[in-house]
Amino acid sequence: MTERGDAQEPTPRFTRRHAMELLGTAGVGAAAGQLWNAAPASAAPLDEAAAVQPAAVPPTEAVDASALDSSGGVVYGSLEVEAVPGTVDPDLPVGRGNSLTQTGIAIASTYPADDVPTGQDGTGRLSLYSYQRAHTNGYGETVRNFLMRKDAKAMTAWYMPSSGYDTDRDAVNGAWSAVAWTGAHYEADDHSGLHAHWELEIPDANGALQGRFEAPFADQTTGKIGVDKTNLMTNLADFTVRTHGTDTTGADIQQALRLSGPAGWEKPIEFGNTTDGTAKRWKIRATNGAESGSNAGTDLEVQRYNDAGTAIDQPLRIIRSTGQVAVGGLSGTSAGLTVTRASTSPAVTVTSTTANGQAVLAVTADSASAAYQARMSSDTINRFRIGADGRMEWGSGTATRDVTLYRSSADTLRTDDSLRVDGNVYLSTTSLGGGSGVIAVANAKVVPNAAPSGGGVLFVQNGALKYVGSSGTVTTIAPA
């Protein structure tokens, strides 16, 4: 072990003699860098005033780098631990794979349980204290990891016994498995490219550690360190936000996944084929429209993209100021709305709760446009159509529609085809005289006073059925 000082002003090495005076002759053993907090019942912490200052002791021989056993004390200056394998307490695990010997520093505890009745601390602990910002020369860094090779990893690992724990909650003897890794590395393990990220690794079902969450710290193509916007990514992982919790009083707390930003900036969720956003396919977003008052702006929108990742249109848009749902968005170039039902209940129901309300409004560009159409699944042509001008057409579903009913002029409803009535026909009256399958005709409001052109007029006057032909002659067909 060596004690490092300022580069311009060498300081004495931390020697075996320093360790002997600081820790006692029993403090230097064969185990590799092992610090124990065994805390004998009569032991008291070594205060700073009583601690030996290494600089005051002439340098002699270097301390044996294999071990430093201590029940307390202070080391002044930097401490270098050579990671040379050495023996270790056989009760302590040493890690994965071929790490069958201990390296570095082990901070262990001899306490046998999690809750010691007398209140002693039973945790091996490394406490680091900082009074500086990292803003100045990185002085606020309490732990520094240096990647000494292009493919090196600098990770912090968590282990648990591979066979779990016994009924006393103690580790079952045997192998230990890494259950979590976190740290950074630059090159991929197989040297196939750059990862250049900090990541969290979790073992898969076979025990192999797999990256699950990563934050790139460099351009993963060029390798240039530093990114203005990092792209946080998951792998072999789902992401769940628990939306319910309770506070310290037991009261319910609503929790949310929140996208926030100032007005005028969209708040998007994108769906794409690449991690860099160049092959977008869909976007759900709060729009970037200005919030100019009266709840305008920041509408909700679904946007679609072509194969090149270029926006096409917005099939769905919800206007924040009115709550109106616009299918087809602003441009109207999407294919529209299709409802598929496997039920006898209505596919679409419009319930108006206001008197004189409106259920459905069709706004078209011209009178030739269709307001409503219908067909059977086997039809090749829509068998029923209502035009924007009110014209109704019917057909067989396999040929051009051939039955019509429409407004031909003011106050006139017309059909170009035959009309069959299997019940009664009422003309300005509701009285059938007890009959059925009849034509009921009320007295004419205005009796014909001129000869009709190209035909005749049948009418009722004072209860008598009369006819006037094109010559102007009035004939009484049946008296009242």
C-alpha positions in Angstrom: 0.0 0.0 0.0 1.2 3.5 -0.7 0.0 6.9 0.5 -0.4 9.4 -2.3 0.0 13.1 -1.8 0.3 16.1 -4.1 2.0 15.5 -7.4 4.3 18.4 -6.8 5.2 17.5 -3.2 5.9 13.8 -2.5 4.7 12.6 0.9 6.0 9.6 2.9 4.6 6.2 2.1 2.2 4.6 4.5 4.5 1.8 5.9 4.2 -1.3 7.8 5.5 0.6 10.8 2.7 3.2 10.5 0.1 0.4 10.4 1.7 -1.3 13.4 1.6 1.8 15.5 -1.8 2.8 14.2 -3.5 -0.6 14.5 -1.3 -2.8 16.6 0.7 -5.8 15.5 -2.4 -7.9 15.2 -3.7 -5.5 12.6 -1.6 -6.7 9.6 -2.6 -10.2 8.5 -2.8 -12.5 5.6 -6.3 -11.7 4.3 -6.5 -9.3 1.4 -7.5 -5.8 2.3 -10.2 -6.9 4.9 -11.6 -4.2 7.3 -13.7 -5.6 10.2 -16.1 -3.8 12.5 -16.1 -6.6 15.1 -16.3 -4.0 17.9 -15.2 -5.8 21.0 -17.3 -5.0 24.1 -14.6 -2.9 25.6 -13.5 -1.3 22.4 -13.7 2.5 22.0 -13.3 4.4 18.7 -9.8 5.8 18.2 -10.3 9.6 18.2 -8.5 11.8 15.7 -6.3 13.5 18.3 -4.9 10.2 19.4 -4.4 8.8 15.9 -0.9 8.5 14.6 0.0 10.9 11.7 1.9 8.9 9.2 3.8 11.9 8.0 5.4 12.2 11.4 6.9 8.8 11.2 10.0 8.2 9.1 9.4 6.0 6.1 10.7 2.5 6.5 9.5 -0.5 4.6 6.2 -0.6 2.6 3.2 -2.2 4.3 2.3 -5.7 3.2 -0.3 -5.1 0.5 -2.2 -8.2 1.2 -4.2 -7.1 4.3 -5.2 -4.5 6.8 -7.3 -5.8 9.7 -8.7 -3.1 12.0 -11.1 -2.5 14.8 -10.9 1.2 14.3 -8.5 3.9 13.4 -7.6 6.7 11.0 -5.6 6.7 7.7 -4.3 10.0 6.6 -3.7 10.7 2.9 -4.7 8.6 -0.1 -4.7 4.8 0.4 -3.9 2.5 -2.5 -5.0 -1.1 -2.4 -3.3 -3.4 -4.9 -6.0 -5.9 -6.1 -3.8 -8.9 -5.7 -5.7 -12.1 -4.9 -5.3 -13.4 -1.4 -7.0 -15.7 1.0 -10.3 -14.7 2.7 -12.6 -15.7 5.5 -14.2 -18.9 4.1 -17.6 -17.7 5.4 -17.6 -14.7 3.0 -18.6 -15.0 -0.6 -16.2 -13.7 -3.2 -18.3 -13.3 -6.4 -18.9 -14.8 -9.8 -17.1 -17.2 -12.1 -13.4 -17.6 -11.5 -13.2 -15.0 -8.7 -12.3 -17.6 -6.2 -10.1 -15.4 -4.1 -10.7 -12.0 -2.5 -9.3 -8.8 -4.0 -9.6 -5.2 -2.9 -11.2 -4.3 0.4 -13.9 -6.3 2.2 -15.9 -4.5 4.8 -17.6 -7.2 6.8 -19.5 -7.6 10.1 -19.3 -10.3 12.7 -22.7 -9.7 14.1 -24.9 -12.7 13.6 -28.4 -11.2 13.2 -30.2 -8.2 11.7 -31.4 -6.9 15.1 -28.9 -7.1 17.9 -30.6 -6.7 21.3 -27.9 -4.4 22.7 -28.2 -2.1 19.7 -24.8 -2.5 18.0 -24.6 -1.7 14.3 -24.4 -5.0 12.4 -23.7 -3.6 9.0 -20.4 -3.5 7.1 -20.4 0.0 5.7 -18.3 2.5 3.7 -19.3 6.0 4.6 -18.2 8.8 2.3 -18.6 12.5 3.1 -18.5 15.4 0.7 -18.4 19.2 1.2 -17.7 20.2 -2.3 -19.6 20.6 -5.6 -18.5 18.5 -8.6 -18.6 21.9 -10.5 -15.0 22.5 -9.5 -12.6 19.9 -10.9 -15.0 17.1 -10.0 -14.1 17.4 -6.4 -17.6 16.4 -5.3 -17.0 12.9 -6.7 -16.9 10.4 -3.8 -16.3 7.3 -6.0 -14.4 7.4 -9.3 -14.4 4.5 -11.8 -11.8 4.5 -14.6 -12.4 2.4 -17.7 -8.8 1.4 -18.4 -9.6 -0.6 -21.6 -12.0 0.1 -24.4 -14.1 -3.0 -23.5 -13.8 -2.7 -19.7 -16.8 -2.4 -17.5 -16.9 -0.5 -14.2 -19.9 -2.0 -12.3 -21.4 -2.2 -8.9 -22.9 -5.6 -8.2 -25.4 -7.1 -5.8 -25.3 -10.8 -4.9 -27.5 -13.3 -3.1 -27.1 -17.0 -2.4 -28.0 -19.1 -5.4 -29.9 -21.5 -3.2 -31.7 -18.8 -1.3 -32.0 -18.6 2.5 -32.8 -21.0 5.2 -35.7 -20.8 7.8 -33.5 -18.6 10.0 -33.1 -16.2 7.0 -29.4 -17.0 6.7 -27.7 -17.6 3.4 -27.6 -21.3 2.3 -24.0 -22.4 1.8 -23.0 -22.7 -1.8 -22.6 -20.4 -4.9 -23.7 -16.8 -5.0 -25.5 -15.2 -7.9 -25.3 -11.6 -9.2 -28.9 -10.2 -9.1 -28.2 -6.7 -10.3 -25.3 -4.8 -11.9 -25.2 -1.1 -12.5 -22.4 0.9 -14.1 -20.9 2.1 -17.3 -18.9 0.7 -20.2 -17.9 1.9 -23.7 -17.5 -1.0 -26.1 -19.9 -3.9 -26.5 -18.8 -7.2 -24.9 -18.3 -8.9 -28.3 -16.5 -5.9 -29.7 -19.2 -5.5 -32.4 -19.8 -1.8 -31.7 -20.2 1.0 -29.2 -22.6 0.9 -26.3 -21.2 4.0 -24.5 -23.8 4.0 -21.8 -24.6 3.7 -18.1 -26.9 0.7 -17.6 -28.8 -1.5 -15.2 -28.3 -5.2 -15.8 -30.6 -8.0 -14.3 -30.0 -11.7 -14.8 -32.3 -13.7 -17.2 -33.8 -17.1 -16.4 -30.4 -18.7 -17.2 -28.6 -16.4 -14.8 -26.9 -14.4 -17.6 -26.9 -10.6 -16.9 -28.9 -8.6 -19.5 -29.0 -4.9 -19.9 -32.5 -3.7 -19.0 -32.1 0.1 -18.8 -29.5 2.4 -20.4 -28.5 6.0 -20.6 -26.0 6.7 -23.4 -23.2 9.1 -22.4 -21.6 9.3 -25.9 -22.6 9.2 -29.6 -23.0 5.4 -30.2 -21.9 5.8 -33.8 -18.9 8.2 -33.6 -18.0 7.5 -30.0 -17.8 11.3 -29.2 -18.3 11.7 -25.5 -21.2 13.9 -24.4 -24.7 14.2 -25.8 -27.0 17.2 -25.7 -30.0 14.9 -25.3 -29.6 11.4 -24.1 -32.0 8.7 -25.2 -33.1 6.5 -22.2 -33.8 3.0 -23.4 -35.1 -0.3 -22.0 -34.4 -3.8 -23.2 -36.2 -7.1 -22.2 -38.3 -4.9 -19.9 -41.8 -3.5 -19.5 -42.4 -0.1 -17.9 -45.2 0.2 -15.4 -46.4 3.2 -13.5 -48.4 2.3 -10.4 -51.2 4.8 -10.3 -52.4 4.2 -6.7 -50.6 4.6 -3.4 -51.2 5.6 0.2 -49.6 8.3 2.2 -48.3 8.2 5.8 -51.8 8.5 7.1 -53.1 5.6 5.0 -55.0 8.0 2.6 -55.1 7.1 -1.0 -52.8 8.9 -3.4 -53.4 9.1 -7.2 -50.1 8.7 -9.2 -49.6 9.5 -12.8 -47.4 9.3 -15.8 -47.0 12.9 -16.8 -45.7 14.6 -19.9 -45.1 18.3 -19.3 -43.9 21.3 -21.2 -44.8 25.0 -21.8 -47.7 26.0 -24.0 -46.8 26.0 -27.6 -44.7 22.8 -27.4 -46.2 19.5 -28.2 -46.2 16.7 -25.6 -45.8 13.5 -27.7 -45.6 9.8 -27.4 -44.1 8.2 -30.5 -44.3 4.7 -32.0 -41.6 3.8 -34.4 -39.2 1.2 -35.9 -35.9 2.7 -34.6 -34.6 4.0 -31.3 -33.5 7.3 -32.8 -37.0 8.4 -34.0 -36.1 8.4 -37.7 -38.8 5.8 -38.6 -41.8 7.1 -36.9 -45.1 5.4 -37.6 -47.6 6.9 -35.1 -47.6 9.8 -32.6 -50.1 10.6 -29.9 -49.6 14.2 -28.8 -51.0 17.2 -27.1 -50.6 19.7 -30.0 -48.3 22.7 -30.1 -51.1 25.2 -30.8 -50.9 28.5 -29.0 -53.1 28.8 -25.9 -54.7 32.1 -26.8 -57.6 32.0 -24.3 -61.0 30.5 -23.9 -59.4 27.1 -23.6 -58.0 27.2 -27.1 -54.8 25.3 -28.1 -53.1 22.1 -26.8 -55.6 19.8 -28.5 -55.2 16.0 -28.3 -54.3 14.3 -31.6 -53.3 11.0 -33.2 -50.9 11.5 -36.1 -49.9 8.9 -38.7 -46.6 8.6 -40.7 -45.6 7.0 -44.0 -42.8 4.4 -44.5 -40.2 7.2 -44.7 -41.2 8.5 -41.2 -42.9 11.6 -42.7 -46.2 12.8 -41.2 -49.3 12.1 -43.3 -52.3 13.5 -41.4 -54.3 13.3 -38.2 -57.0 10.6 -38.2 -58.2 11.7 -34.8 -58.3 15.0 -33.1 -60.1 16.2 -29.9 -60.6 19.9 -29.6 -59.8 21.1 -26.0 -62.0 24.2 -26.2 -65.2 22.4 -27.2 -64.5 18.7 -26.6 -65.4 18.0 -30.2 -64.0 14.7 -31.5 -62.8 15.2 -35.1 -62.3 11.9 -37.1 -60.1 12.8 -40.0 -58.3 15.6 -38.2 -57.9 19.0 -39.8 -57.1 17.8 -43.4 -59.7 15.1 -43.7 -57.4 12.9 -45.8 -57.7 9.8 -43.6 -60.0 6.9 -44.5 -62.6 7.6 -41.8 -64.2 5.6 -39.1 -65.1 1.9 -39.3 -67.1 0.2 -36.5 -67.2 -3.6 -36.5 -69.8 -5.3 -34.2 -70.4 -9.0 -33.3 -73.6 -8.2 -31.4 -77.2 -7.4 -32.0 -77.0 -4.2 -30.0 -76.5 -0.9 -32.0 -73.0 -0.2 -33.2 -73.5 3.5 -32.8 -75.9 5.2 -30.4 -76.4 9.0 -30.2 -78.3 10.1 -27.1 -79.4 13.7 -27.0 -80.3 14.9 -23.5 -81.4 18.4 -24.5 -84.8 19.3 -25.9 -84.6 20.2 -29.6 -81.1 18.8 -29.6 -79.3 17.3 -32.6 -78.1 13.8 -33.0 -76.3 13.6 -36.4 -75.2 16.3 -38.8 -73.7 15.6 -42.1 -71.9 18.5 -43.7 -70.9 17.9 -47.4 -69.2 19.9 -50.1 -72.2 19.7 -52.6 -75.7 18.3 -53.0 -74.4 15.3 -54.9 -72.5 14.0 -51.9 -74.0 11.2 -49.8 -75.1 11.9 -46.3 -75.8 8.3 -45.4 -75.4 4.9 -47.2 -76.1 1.3 -46.4 -75.4 -2.1 -47.8 -75.3 -5.8 -46.9 -72.0 -7.5 -46.5 -72.6 -9.5 -49.7 -73.6 -6.4 -51.8 -71.4 -4.9 -54.5 -73.3 -1.6 -54.6 -74.8 0.4 -51.7 -78.5 -0.6 -51.8 -79.7 2.5 -49.9 -78.4 6.1 -50.1 -79.5 9.4 -48.7 -78.0 12.4 -50.5 -77.1 15.7 -48.9 -80.0 17.2 -50.8 -82.4 14.7 -49.2 -82.8 12.4 -52.2 -83.4 8.8 -51.2 -82.5 5.9 -53.4 -83.0 2.2 -53.2 -81.6 -0.7 -55.1 -80.9 -4.5 -55.1 -77.3 -4.2 -53.9 -76.0 -5.7 -57.2 -77.2 -3.1 -59.7 -77.7 0.6 -60.0 -80.3 1.9 -57.5 -83.7 2.2 -59.3 -86.2 3.5 -56.8 -86.2 7.2 -55.8 -88.0 9.6 -53.5 -87.0 13.3 -53.5 -88.0 16.9 -53.3 -88.7 18.1 -56.9 -89.8 21.6 -56.1 -91.3 23.7 -53.3 -93.7 21.6 -51.2 -93.4 18.7 -53.6 -92.2 15.1 -52.9 -91.6 13.0 -56.0 -90.7 9.5 -57.1 -89.6 8.6 -60.6 -90.9 5.1 -60.2 -93.9 3.1 -59.1 -95.5 3.5 -55.7 -97.4 0.6 -54.0 -99.5 1.0 -50.9 -100.7 -2.1 -49.2 -102.6 -0.1 -46.5 -104.6 3.1 -46.8 -103.9 6.4 -48.6 -104.9 9.6 -46.9 -105.3 12.9 -48.8 -105.7 15.7 -46.3 -108.0 13.6 -44.0 -107.7 11.0 -41.3 -111.3 9.6 -41.6 -111.6 6.3 -43.4 -115.3 5.8 -42.6 -114.5 2.5 -41.0 -112.8 1.2 -44.2 -109.5 -0.5 -44.8 -107.4 -0.6 -47.9 -109.0 2.6 -49.1 -108.2 6.0 -50.4 -109.5 8.8 -48.2 -109.8 12.2 -49.9 -110.8 15.4 -48.1 -112.8 18.1 -49.8 -110.6 20.2 -52.1 -109.2 23.3 -50.5 -109.5 25.1 -53.8 -111.8 23.6 -56.5 -110.3 23.5 -60.0 -111.5 26.5 -62.0 -109.6 25.9 -65.2 -109.0 23.0 -67.6 -105.8 21.1 -66.6 -103.2 20.6 -69.3 -102.5 17.2 -70.7 -104.7 15.3 -68.3 -107.4 15.6 -65.6 -107.9 16.3 -62.0 -109.8 14.1 -59.5 -111.2 15.9 -56.5 -113.9 15.9 -53.9 -116.3 18.8 -53.4 -118.9 18.8 -50.6 -118.4 15.1 -50.3 -119.0 14.3 -54.0 -116.2 12.7 -56.1 -115.7 14.8 -59.2 -113.4 14.8 -62.2 -112.4 17.7 -64.6 -110.7 16.8 -67.8 -108.5 18.8 -70.2 -111.6 20.2 -71.9 -112.7 21.8 -68.7 -115.8 19.7 -68.2 -116.6 18.7 -64.6 -118.1 15.3 -64.1 -119.6 14.1 -60.9 -118.5 10.5 -60.5 -120.3 9.8 -57.2 -122.6 12.0 -55.2 -122.0 12.8 -51.6 
